[in-house]
Amino acid sequence: MLSNAADSMTRERAGQGRAFGVVESVLALALAAAVAVVFLVDRRPSAAPAAALEPVAEVPAEQPAPARRFTIAVAPEKAEFDDVGKLLDGLGRGYAYRHITLDELLAPERLGQFDIVFVTCSGYSDTWLATKSDETLRGGSVYAPNEETFDRAKQSLRKFVEDGGTLYASDLHLPLVVRCFPEFRDRSLDARGAPQTVTASVVDPALRQMIGGTIDLKFDQPDWRPAALSGQGLQVFLEGTFATSDGKRTSAPLLVRFAHGKGTVIFTSFHNEKQNSEQEKKLLQFLVFSVVTAATDADAERQMAKGGFSRTRKNLFSASADAEVVEQTYENAEPADLQFILAFANQGAILELAVTAPDGTIRRERGSTTLTIEIPGAAAGRWRYAIRAIKVPSEHFPFTFSVGRKH
């Protein structure tokens, strides 16, 4: 039941939107995509050893399936507090999307048309509301939820994610996430944030390498929701200590990710608003890339687990032009079987992965979808890997790279 004040809803005075209201707690953030290491690397021509970047003579003649673009939906139709559409527009035609209404979230057959659904911070329509209370939230009246509507949303969204879809939700839609995935709800983290700048800690080690150990996140609206979520397999990317609406101080995650069935759910307290700094924009772009690579990344992780490998590194990259190259190194502390996986969807790109052993031996693969190089008995020492974008179908084509180790 979401009948208490923490799970009530709000009617916005400006624009007549509705949103959940919260009294003492609010259910839960951008970007994302493991106990693994996740980070975004600047793309620039690399001074990689020539041997590692020599062109491969032939491209495989056969593709595993016809190339297709992922399909994206953004709800609601008009942005209120979280303008993900503006972010996607800035990333180019590869991130084309359709607007859908919140009511369309109730129809499994409609959601089944998409790979990714963004449910951005907003109010609710009459379909989602029940009785009105005297409380206000962000300038609007608070309503109790329509239980029947939220039960339908639970059935629809759980199936969407279970079947392999990726769901992004932000801020005021935390109550929707916990209704749909109650096994991850953590009431001890319930809170409601006051307007402020939060110095968030970057929990993920590799994300810390990208943006540093902390990042200042500006919350300019009252009653924003931290990620009141925890549970087995849940990954925390950002967390922070902040002032609550009732004048107290508490700590909670601000950006999390968890798996359900074949799919992924990402929740963010922080989102795209007019006040975003350059560092915040970089984080939000990382978040979008995490969302759109979630399915292929999950497949890579399952592949590793099936082979007895544990993921010890994960990189998140994107390429915007043919011939772009990124190069990184991996320190293998002692001999072990290693697996290198370059994971990307079959959308018309051709990528090349070259792995160079400490003795200079090179293994190379090229193709139009996920590539795997397995090294039995890999020697201790520094391994180099170079990723070349032979062909990309659009700007900011995203992909992940993982290293697995068999113990």
C-alpha positions in Angstrom: 0.0 0.0 0.0 1.2 3.5 -0.7 -1.5 5.2 1.3 0.7 7.0 3.8 1.7 10.6 3.4 5.2 9.6 2.1 3.5 8.1 -0.9 0.8 10.6 -1.6 0.6 12.7 -4.7 0.6 16.3 -5.8 -1.3 18.5 -8.2 1.1 21.2 -9.6 -0.6 24.7 -9.6 1.4 25.7 -12.7 0.5 23.4 -15.6 -2.0 21.3 -13.6 0.5 18.4 -13.3 0.4 16.0 -10.4 3.1 14.4 -8.4 3.6 12.2 -5.3 4.0 14.0 -2.0 6.0 12.8 0.9 5.9 13.7 4.6 8.8 12.2 6.4 10.3 10.1 3.7 10.5 10.0 0.0 11.3 7.2 -2.1 14.0 7.5 -4.3 19.7 9.2 -9.2 22.2 11.1 -13.2 23.6 7.8 -15.0 24.0 3.9 -15.4 25.9 1.4 -15.8 28.3 -3.7 -11.3 30.6 -4.6 -8.6 32.5 -3.9 -11.8 34.4 -0.7 -12.6 32.4 1.7 -14.8 33.9 4.8 -16.3 33.7 7.1 -19.4 36.9 7.8 -21.2 37.6 10.9 -23.4 37.9 9.9 -27.0 40.9 11.0 -28.9 43.4 9.5 -31.4 45.7 7.3 -29.5 49.4 6.8 -29.7 48.9 3.0 -29.3 51.6 0.7 -30.6 51.4 0.4 -34.3 51.2 -3.4 -34.1 48.1 -3.1 -31.9 46.3 -0.9 -34.4 47.3 -2.5 -37.7 44.2 -2.7 -40.0 42.6 -6.1 -40.3 42.5 -7.4 -43.9 38.9 -8.4 -44.0 35.6 -7.6 -42.3 33.4 -10.6 -41.6 31.0 -11.0 -44.4 28.1 -12.2 -42.3 26.3 -10.2 -39.6 24.6 -12.1 -36.8 21.3 -10.4 -37.6 20.1 -7.3 -39.6 21.2 -4.1 -37.9 18.6 -2.2 -36.0 18.5 0.9 -33.8 17.3 0.7 -30.3 13.9 2.3 -29.7 13.5 4.9 -26.9 10.4 6.3 -25.3 10.3 9.4 -23.0 7.4 10.0 -20.6 5.5 12.2 -19.9 4.9 14.0 -23.2 6.0 17.4 -21.8 9.1 17.8 -19.7 8.4 19.2 -16.2 11.5 18.9 -13.9 13.7 16.5 -15.9 14.4 17.3 -19.5 15.9 14.1 -20.8 14.6 14.8 -24.3 17.0 17.8 -24.5 19.9 15.6 -23.5 19.0 13.0 -26.1 18.5 15.7 -28.8 22.0 16.9 -28.1 23.5 13.4 -28.7 22.3 13.1 -32.3 20.1 11.0 -34.5 21.2 7.8 -32.9 19.2 8.8 -29.8 15.9 9.5 -31.6 12.9 8.9 -29.3 9.1 9.1 -29.1 7.1 10.8 -26.4 4.5 8.8 -24.6 2.0 9.6 -21.9 2.2 8.2 -18.4 -1.0 6.3 -19.1 0.8 4.4 -21.9 3.1 2.9 -19.1 0.0 0.8 -18.1 -0.1 -1.0 -21.5 2.4 -3.9 -21.8 1.9 -4.2 -25.5 2.8 -0.5 -25.9 6.0 -0.8 -23.8 6.9 -3.9 -25.7 7.6 -1.6 -28.7 10.6 0.0 -27.0 14.0 -1.1 -25.7 14.4 1.9 -23.3 11.8 3.9 -21.4 12.7 7.2 -19.6 10.1 8.1 -16.9 11.2 11.6 -16.1 10.5 13.6 -12.9 6.9 15.0 -13.3 3.4 15.1 -11.9 0.6 12.7 -12.6 -2.7 12.8 -14.5 -6.1 12.2 -13.0 -5.8 8.5 -13.9 -3.1 8.1 -11.2 -4.8 10.1 -8.4 -7.3 9.4 -5.7 -8.3 11.6 -2.7 -6.8 15.1 -2.0 -5.2 16.1 1.2 -4.3 19.5 2.7 -0.6 19.0 2.1 1.3 20.9 -0.6 4.3 19.9 -2.6 6.3 22.1 -5.0 3.4 24.5 -5.1 0.6 22.0 -5.6 -1.9 19.9 -3.7 -1.1 16.4 -2.6 -3.2 13.4 -3.6 -3.3 9.8 -2.5 -2.4 7.3 -5.2 -5.0 5.4 -7.3 -4.1 1.9 -6.1 -5.7 0.2 -9.2 -3.6 2.3 -11.6 -0.4 1.7 -9.7 -1.1 -2.1 -9.6 -1.5 -2.0 -13.4 1.8 0.0 -13.7 3.5 -2.6 -11.6 2.4 -5.5 -13.8 3.3 -3.6 -17.0 6.7 -2.2 -16.0 7.9 -5.3 -14.2 7.2 -7.3 -17.4 8.9 -4.7 -19.5 12.1 -4.9 -17.5 11.9 -8.7 -17.0 11.8 -9.2 -20.7 15.0 -7.2 -21.2 13.9 -3.6 -21.2 15.8 -0.7 -19.5 13.8 1.6 -17.3 15.1 5.0 -16.2 13.2 6.9 -13.5 14.1 10.1 -11.7 13.3 12.0 -8.5 9.5 12.3 -7.9 8.9 8.9 -9.6 10.7 7.0 -6.9 7.3 5.9 -5.5 6.6 4.3 -8.9 9.9 2.4 -8.7 9.3 1.0 -5.2 5.7 0.1 -6.1 6.9 -1.9 -9.1 10.0 -3.3 -7.4 9.2 -3.5 -3.7 12.0 -6.0 -3.1 14.4 -3.1 -3.4 12.6 -0.6 -1.2 14.6 0.5 1.9 12.4 2.5 4.3 15.4 3.4 6.5 16.6 5.7 3.6 13.3 7.5 3.2 13.8 11.2 3.2 12.8 14.4 1.4 15.5 16.9 0.4 15.5 20.7 0.8 16.8 22.9 -2.1 20.6 22.9 -1.8 23.9 21.9 -3.4 25.0 18.4 -2.3 28.6 17.4 -2.4 28.1 13.8 -3.5 30.7 11.1 -3.0 31.5 9.1 -6.1 31.3 5.5 -4.8 32.2 3.7 -8.0 36.1 3.5 -8.2 36.4 4.1 -11.9 33.7 6.7 -12.1 35.8 8.4 -9.5 38.7 8.4 -11.9 36.6 10.2 -14.4 35.1 13.0 -12.3 37.1 12.9 -9.1 36.1 11.8 -5.6 33.2 14.2 -5.3 30.8 16.2 -7.4 28.6 19.2 -6.5 25.0 18.5 -7.5 22.5 21.4 -7.4 18.9 20.6 -6.3 16.9 23.7 -6.9 13.5 22.2 -6.1 12.1 21.3 -2.7 11.1 17.7 -1.6 13.4 15.9 -4.0 13.8 12.1 -3.5 17.0 10.3 -2.6 17.3 6.7 -3.8 15.6 4.9 -0.9 16.6 1.6 -2.4 19.0 -1.3 -1.4 19.2 -5.0 -2.0 21.2 -7.8 -3.5 22.9 -6.8 -6.8 22.0 -3.1 -6.4 24.9 -0.8 -7.5 25.4 2.6 -5.9 27.2 5.2 -8.1 26.7 8.3 -6.0 25.7 9.0 -2.4 25.5 12.1 -0.3 24.7 13.8 3.0 22.0 16.5 2.7 19.5 18.6 4.6 16.0 17.3 4.7 12.8 19.3 4.3 12.2 19.1 8.0 15.6 20.6 8.9 17.5 17.3 9.7 20.5 15.8 8.0 20.8 12.4 6.6 22.7 10.3 4.0 21.4 8.2 1.1 22.3 7.0 -2.4 21.6 9.5 -5.2 22.2 7.3 -8.3 21.6 3.5 -8.3 21.1 0.6 -10.7 19.7 -2.9 -10.3 18.7 -5.8 -12.5 15.4 -7.6 -12.8 15.0 -10.5 -15.1 16.8 -9.8 -18.3 16.5 -6.0 -17.8 17.8 -3.1 -15.8 16.4 -0.3 -13.7 18.3 3.0 -13.1 17.0 5.6 -10.6 18.5 9.0 -10.2 17.7 11.8 -7.7 19.6 14.2 -9.8 18.5 15.1 -13.3 18.7 17.5 -16.2 17.6 21.0 -15.3 18.4 24.5 -16.3 21.1 25.0 -13.6 23.4 22.1 -14.7 27.2 22.8 -14.6 29.6 21.4 -17.1 30.6 18.6 -14.7 27.0 17.8 -14.1 26.3 17.6 -17.8 29.2 15.2 -18.2 27.7 13.0 -15.5 24.2 13.2 -17.1 25.7 12.1 -20.5 27.4 9.2 -18.7 24.0 8.3 -17.3 22.4 8.3 -20.7 25.2 6.1 -22.1 24.7 3.7 -19.1 21.0 3.5 -19.9 21.4 2.7 -23.6 24.2 0.1 -23.1 22.5 -1.6 -20.2 21.1 -4.6 -22.2 24.3 -5.5 -24.0 26.3 -5.0 -20.8 24.0 -7.3 -18.9 24.5 -9.9 -21.7 28.3 -9.6 -21.4 28.1 -10.0 -17.6 26.0 -13.2 -18.0 28.4 -14.5 -20.6 31.3 -14.1 -18.1 29.4 -15.7 -15.3 28.5 -18.6 -17.5 32.2 -19.2 -18.3 33.2 -19.0 -14.7 34.7 -15.5 -15.0 34.3 -12.6 -12.5 34.3 -9.1 -14.0 37.2 -7.1 -12.6 36.9 -4.0 -14.9 34.3 -2.3 -17.0 34.7 0.8 -19.2 32.0 2.8 -20.8 32.9 4.5 -24.1 31.3 6.2 -27.0 32.6 7.0 -30.5 31.4 9.8 -32.8 33.5 9.3 -36.0 35.1 6.5 -38.0 38.7 5.7 -37.0 38.4 7.0 -33.5 40.6 4.9 -31.1 40.8 4.5 -27.4 43.5 2.6 -25.6 43.8 1.4 -22.0 45.9 -1.0 -19.9 45.0 -3.7 -17.5 47.4 -4.9 -14.8 47.2 -8.7 -14.4 48.7 -9.4 -11.0 49.2 -13.1 -11.5 48.7 -15.8 -14.2 45.0 -16.5 -14.8 42.5 -17.1 -17.5 41.3 -13.7 -18.8 38.3 -12.8 -20.9 38.0 -9.4 -22.8 34.5 -8.5 -24.0 33.7 -5.5 -26.2 29.9 -5.3 -25.9 27.8 -3.3 -28.3 24.4 -3.7 -30.1 24.1 -4.7 -33.8 23.2 -1.3 -35.0 25.4 -0.8 -38.1 28.7 -0.2 -36.3 31.9 -2.1 -37.0 34.4 -2.1 -34.1 37.8 -3.7 -33.7 39.3 -5.0 -30.4 43.1 -5.6 -30.2 44.6 -7.1 -27.0 48.4 -7.1 -26.6 50.1 -9.4 -24.1 53.1 -8.3 -22.0 55.3 -10.1 -24.5 53.9 -8.1 -27.4 51.7 -10.9 -28.8 48.5 -9.5 -30.3 45.0 -11.0 -30.5 42.5 -9.1 -32.6 38.8 -9.4 -33.4 36.5 -7.2 -35.6 32.8 -7.3 -36.1 29.4 -5.7 -36.0 28.3 -6.8 -32.6 29.8 -8.0 -29.3 33.4 -9.3 -29.5 35.1 -11.7 -27.1 38.8 -12.5 -26.8 39.6 -15.2 -24.2 43.2 -15.8 -23.1 43.8 -19.1 -21.2 46.7 -18.9 -18.7 47.2 -15.2 -19.3 50.6 -14.1 -18.1 51.1 -11.6 -15.2 52.0 -8.1 -16.3 50.6 -5.2 -18.2 48.1 -6.0 -20.9 47.0 -3.3 -23.5 43.7 -3.2 -25.2 42.9 -0.9 -28.1 39.4 -0.3 -29.5 39.0 1.2 -32.9 35.7 2.5 -34.4 36.0 1.2 -38.0 32.5 2.5 -38.7 29.9 4.1 -36.5 26.3 4.7 -37.6 25.9 7.9 -35.7 27.5 10.3 -33.2 28.1 9.1 -29.6 27.7 5.4 -30.5 28.0 3.7 -27.1 29.8 0.5 -26.1 31.2 -1.1 -23.0 34.4 -3.0 -22.4 34.9 -5.6 -19.7 37.7 -7.7 -18.4 36.8 -11.0 -16.7 39.2 -13.1 -14.6 38.7 -16.8 -13.8 39.8 -17.7 -10.2 
